[in-house]
Amino acid sequence: MPKYKNNTPQMIEGFLDKMFGKITSKIGQDVVNKMKKKDPTVGKYLSIASDMIKKTEKHLASMSPDEQEKYKKDLDKALDKFR
């Protein structure tokens, strides 16, 4: 029988981080468009995720440096619960 890797939360988090990080790039957009053709439902969800990432990046860019630091600290504190 094949031996499967244990999917730890860190592995899954790393995969999702890389995947969503690439969605906003040109290559990521090409993947989203291909997924829309193969599986319209998944493509739709990836397209929504791409739009949300762009909106979030725009919002974070509009924050002052102090607000960004406070946001990052609060986010790290919230993520510590899952680690």
Secondary structure, 3 states (H helix, E strand, C coil): CCCCCCCCHHHHHHHHHHHHHHHCCHHHHHHHHHHHHHCHHHHHHHHHHHHHHHHHHHHHHHCCHHHHHHHHHHHHHHHHCCC
